[in-house]
Amino acid sequence: MSSFVRRVAVAALAAALGGGLLSGSPSAADSAAVVTSADSAAVVTSGSYGSGVSASVTFDEYVRRGGHVTYKVRVANRNYGGVAAALVAGDFPAGTRRVRVIGKPRGVSCEVRARKLDCEIDSLGEGDRVSLTVRAWLSPARRGKYVAKFGLNYAEGPGGHVWTRDRVRFAKFTTRIV
């Protein structure tokens, strides 16, 4: 494929993805880096678990090879009448170099082991909301789709122990690697 045809194809892909940033004249080596990871974001609500505690996840739809995906997880106690403790669990696929929690409030304790994430929210009163920001770095060899899973579990009362991943219902969140 000639350099001109490659440039036209990359420009068409960037326009289809929402007008990616073009830097000068890309060469064949960096044609995949034309689309930035911040071009698109999708909001998916993973639904209510139990009675009134719910989570929503915002994440990047597209990411370039070797880049990172940022997940913003929001947990809300909408209808549950009392105070609850919640567990936000995450599973990341093979091809993940590193997972890190880059933003959380003080009342949240997080632990990352290999490609598994566990964040326990000690106290979530009625109407309270908590936001967590998680970043996953991808291996440069990873191609195609990147499917991470997030789930939620909660227990009654503040400081309730909910570190049981076997009762967590996971939802899948797919990012395309370009």
C-alpha positions in Angstrom: 0.0 0.0 0.0 1.5 3.4 -1.0 2.1 6.1 1.5 -0.6 8.3 0.0 -3.3 5.6 0.1 -2.3 4.8 3.7 -2.7 8.5 4.7 -6.1 8.7 3.1 -7.2 5.5 4.9 -6.0 6.8 8.2 -7.6 10.2 7.7 -10.9 8.4 6.8 -10.7 6.3 10.0 -9.9 9.4 12.1 -12.9 11.2 10.6 -15.2 8.2 11.2 -14.1 8.1 14.9 -15.0 11.7 15.5 -12.1 13.7 14.0 -8.9 12.4 15.5 -5.9 14.6 15.7 -3.6 14.5 12.7 0.0 15.5 13.3 1.6 16.6 10.1 2.1 13.7 7.7 2.1 10.4 9.4 4.4 7.7 8.2 3.7 4.0 7.9 5.2 3.4 11.2 3.0 5.7 13.2 -0.2 5.5 11.2 -2.0 3.6 14.1 -1.1 6.5 16.5 -3.2 9.0 14.7 -6.3 8.2 16.8 -5.9 9.3 20.4 -7.3 7.4 23.3 -9.4 10.4 24.4 -11.5 10.6 21.1 -14.5 8.8 22.4 -16.1 7.7 25.7 -19.1 5.5 26.4 -21.3 5.5 29.4 -22.8 2.1 30.4 -24.9 1.6 33.5 -24.3 -1.9 34.8 -27.7 -1.9 36.6 -28.9 -2.2 40.2 -27.6 -4.9 42.5 -29.9 -5.7 45.3 -32.2 -2.9 46.4 -30.9 0.5 45.4 -27.1 0.3 45.2 -25.9 0.8 41.6 -22.8 1.4 39.6 -22.0 3.1 36.3 -18.8 2.9 34.3 -17.4 5.4 31.9 -14.5 4.3 29.7 -12.7 4.8 26.4 -14.2 3.2 23.4 -11.0 3.3 21.4 -7.3 3.1 22.5 -4.1 2.7 20.5 -1.8 -0.3 20.9 0.4 0.0 24.0 -1.8 2.8 25.5 -4.0 2.9 28.5 -7.7 2.7 29.2 -9.2 4.9 32.0 -12.3 3.7 33.8 -14.4 6.0 35.9 -16.6 3.9 38.2 -19.4 5.7 40.1 -21.2 3.9 42.9 -24.5 5.4 44.2 -26.8 4.4 47.0 -30.1 5.6 45.4 -32.9 3.7 47.2 -31.3 1.6 49.9 -32.7 3.0 53.2 -29.7 2.5 55.4 -26.0 2.7 55.3 -24.2 0.1 53.2 -20.6 -1.1 52.6 -19.8 -1.9 49.0 -17.2 -3.9 47.1 -16.3 -2.8 43.5 -14.4 -5.7 41.8 -12.6 -5.6 38.5 -11.1 -8.3 36.3 -8.7 -7.4 33.5 -7.8 -9.7 30.6 -4.4 -11.0 29.5 -2.3 -8.4 27.8 -2.6 -6.0 30.7 0.7 -4.7 31.8 -0.4 -2.8 34.9 -3.6 -1.8 36.7 -3.6 1.2 39.1 -6.3 3.1 41.0 -5.4 6.8 40.2 -8.3 8.5 42.0 -10.4 7.6 45.1 -11.8 9.2 48.2 -10.3 8.6 51.6 -13.0 6.2 52.8 -12.2 3.7 50.1 -9.5 1.1 50.3 -8.3 -0.6 47.1 -6.1 -3.6 46.4 -4.7 -4.7 43.1 -3.3 -8.2 42.7 -2.0 -9.2 39.3 -5.0 -8.3 37.0 -7.7 -8.3 39.8 -9.0 -5.1 41.5 -10.9 -5.0 44.8 -12.1 -1.6 46.2 -14.1 -1.6 49.4 -16.3 1.4 50.3 -16.7 1.5 54.0 -19.8 3.7 54.3 -22.3 4.5 51.6 -25.3 6.4 53.1 -28.6 6.9 51.4 -28.1 9.3 48.5 -24.3 9.1 48.7 -22.1 8.7 45.6 -18.5 7.6 45.3 -16.2 7.8 42.3 -13.2 5.7 41.5 -10.7 6.2 38.7 -8.9 3.1 37.5 -6.3 3.0 34.7 -5.1 -0.1 32.9 -2.0 -0.1 30.7 -2.0 -2.4 27.7 0.8 -4.5 26.3 2.1 -3.2 22.9 1.4 -6.7 21.5 -2.3 -6.6 22.4 -4.6 -6.2 19.4 -8.3 -6.4 18.7 -10.7 -6.0 21.6 -9.9 -5.3 25.2 -12.7 -6.6 27.5 -12.5 -5.6 31.2 -15.2 -6.7 33.8 -16.5 -4.7 36.7 -18.9 -5.8 39.4 -20.6 -4.7 42.6 -21.6 -6.3 45.9 -22.8 -4.7 49.0 -23.6 -5.5 52.7 -25.8 -3.8 55.3 -24.3 -1.4 57.8 -21.1 0.7 57.7 -17.9 -1.3 57.6 -19.7 -4.5 56.7 -17.2 -7.0 55.3 -18.0 -7.7 51.6 -14.7 -9.1 50.4 -16.5 -12.1 48.7 -15.9 -12.0 45.0 -17.9 -15.1 44.4 -21.2 -13.1 44.9 -20.2 -10.3 42.6 -22.1 -10.0 39.3 -19.8 -8.8 36.6 -20.6 -6.7 33.5 -18.3 -6.6 30.5 -16.9 -3.3 29.1 -15.3 -3.6 25.6 -12.6 -1.2 24.2 -11.4 -1.5 20.7 -7.6 -1.3 20.1 -6.7 0.6 16.9 
